[in-house]
Amino acid sequence: MTVKTVDVLLVGAGAMSSTLAMILKQLDPTLKICVVERLKSVAKESTDGWNNAGTGHAAYCELNYTPENEQGDVDISKALSINASFELSLQFWSHLVKNKILPTPSEFINRTPHRSFVWGEKNVAFLRKRFELMSNHHLFEGMEYSEDFDVLTQWMPLVMQGRNKKQPVAATNMSRGADVDFGSLARYMMDHLETQDNFELLLNQNVEDLKRSSTGGWSVLLEDRETKVTSRIRAGFVFLGAGGGALPLLQKSEIPESEGYGGFPVSGQWLVCEDSEIADQHHAKVYGKAAIGAPPMSVPHLDTRVINGKKALLFGPFAGFTTKFLKQGSKMDLPSSIKGNNLKPMMSVGMNNMDLTRYLISEVFQSDRSRMNSLRDYFPEAKDENWRMEDAGQRVQIIKKDESGKGTLEFGTEIVASQDGSIASLLGASPGASTAVQAMLDVIEKCFSDRLENADWKEKLKTMIPSYGESLIENKTLLNDVRSDTLETLNLNIS
Ligand SMILES: Cc1cc2nc3c(=O)[nH]c(=O)nc-3n(C[C@H](O)[C@H](O)[C@H](O)COP(=O)(O)OP(=O)(O)OC[C@H]3O[C@@H](n4cnc5c(N)ncnc54)[C@H](O)[C@@H]3O)c2cc1C
């Protein structure tokens, strides 16, 4: 069996591994890095353009990031932290564009206004309150609000055409929102990495197992999915950036930190329209309010998309249930992930989330007609013949053991790392690829803390991400400086 030795092994070639590999390579070009991917090409699971919504999540339009409590108070703290994280991604991508590592920005990011749209008095009152709080913070400067039918018609003509003028409606507008083709972005990063010394990308290689190596670090067993030939890689540090496949690998690592975690898969579908005459009449991401019981990532939205350079409209996602953890995974993924240490948390989540269960059942059994009717809530004059259904990517929500031994269902992402920092994994999927830079910086801070003490790494991080180590939520001047630079570099300025 062939055995290789590397400094860093990244499992999975999606948004997360490509970002981590790129940051590490910039920090230390001599690091020997290998990425292994089970599919034949890069970024074909959740990161591919058609598998996600491509929203540059900055919390401009996603109403689930600003929850309202029973007293009617709106909490914007999550929105502030997501916005600040997205600014880090924009800074890193700008650095790569300026250094000609990424191509012209329109190949992967395009300015697309982010708008929230609601109807009904209660929802209008919520949106107004949300706007008042957000527009007072420098991160959300520039946000506009209107209840005027004519203004809304200018902002989103397809959404307003054929709508009852007597119904109370409201919307917010953020012109500097972005649509991101995360698949292209990851592929550009991998293309560049492949031109570098001390870097290797191995495709069609499934990580079957991993165990601590007697000489320190990890010994990882791979199988070629075509030839069935096995090989081994020894690595000082392993990152499990395997998307839905991260949980089973984390369990195989048997690190104590992995205990009690489980996964709850949620699949998705979109309605897609590629008729350019229709797509050209909508230029925004219009997010609405989620149905009761819907998981946060199932907020309906009508989106302008630019994927592989071509414009389309997407509506959805419609949630579904499968036992697969990856779109191209196995139906045994969920059953095989049930272990003695997560059985109780998983069962308690099943029993305590009846709203979600009811919601998923109703989504799974929804007819095509009912899906088109959901679209007509956002595009009243949509015609069946212009739309088709497409499968979206797979998300695995985190189930986590709480102090009482029961489970909680988490909708965010979490980095689980071993105490010695030799292995880390990313679980969960939201806010996702938009905040990959923040997530990977967290991995570096957890697992390369000794190297970070070195002034050289800190300086390099400051070059890549000028606001690194400082709070954009607190520092308005810094935010204005970095934002004006990234908007200019990435062509996201309002022309
Ligand atoms: C429906 C939907 C909508 C979304 N919308 C947005 C959005 O609008 N904005 C946003 O920012 N994010 C969004 N996301 C989330 C975003 O897509 C993900 O967070 C991100 O793509 C995850 O990247 P990743 O690299 O962790 O995983 P992935 O892209 O899934 O990559 C993991 C890779 O690991 C490989 N792999 C798995 N197991 C193994 C193994 N054993 N051996 C070798 N390789 C393995 C897989 O083949 C895959 O290529 C959405 C996700 C979904 C599903």
The ligand as a Gaussian input file, in Angstrom:
#p B3LYP/6-31G(d) Opt

LIG

0 1
 C      -30.180000      24.159000      -0.101000
 C      -28.982000      24.888000       0.398000
 C      -28.920000      26.276000       0.303000
 C      -27.797000      26.964000       0.778000
 N      -27.737000      28.306000       0.600000
 C      -26.626000      28.979000       0.981000
 C      -26.511000      30.363000       0.709000
 O      -27.388000      30.978000       0.116000
 N      -25.388000      31.007000       1.130000
 C      -24.392000      30.355000       1.798000
 O      -23.414000      30.994000       2.160000
 N      -24.472000      29.031000       2.053000
 C      -25.554000      28.328000       1.656000
 N      -25.652000      26.986000       1.882000
 C      -24.604000      26.329000       2.687000
 C      -23.346000      26.083000       1.887000
 O      -23.658000      25.514000       0.647000
 C      -22.441000      25.157000       2.680000
 O      -22.251000      25.664000       3.987000
 C      -21.065000      25.007000       2.071000
 O      -21.141000      24.762000       0.694000
 C      -20.364000      23.863000       2.775000
 O      -19.113000      23.692000       2.221000
 P      -18.270000      22.428000       2.654000
 O      -16.961000      22.565000       1.999000
 O      -18.293000      22.299000       4.144000
 O      -19.125000      21.169000       2.151000
 P      -19.396000      20.582000       0.697000
 O      -19.467000      21.604000      -0.352000
 O      -20.568000      19.668000       0.842000
 O      -18.088000      19.746000       0.411000
 C      -17.762000      18.595000       1.134000
 C      -16.964000      17.698000       0.222000
 O      -16.487000      16.598000       0.978000
 C      -16.543000      15.447000       0.168000
 N      -16.549000      14.281000       1.045000
 C      -17.528000      13.905000       1.904000
 N      -17.177000      12.765000       2.545000
 C      -15.943000      12.417000       2.083000
 C      -15.064000      11.338000       2.343000
 N      -15.363000      10.367000       3.234000
 N      -13.895000      11.260000       1.662000
 C      -13.554000      12.231000       0.758000
 N      -14.363000      13.277000       0.473000
 C      -15.534000      13.379000       1.128000
 C      -17.837000      15.641000      -0.607000
 O      -17.874000      14.855000      -1.787000
 C      -17.812000      17.134000      -0.895000
 O      -17.211000      17.452000      -2.128000
 C      -26.726000      26.257000       1.393000
 C      -26.774000      24.860000       1.472000
 C      -27.876000      24.178000       0.964000
 C      -27.875000      22.693000       0.998000

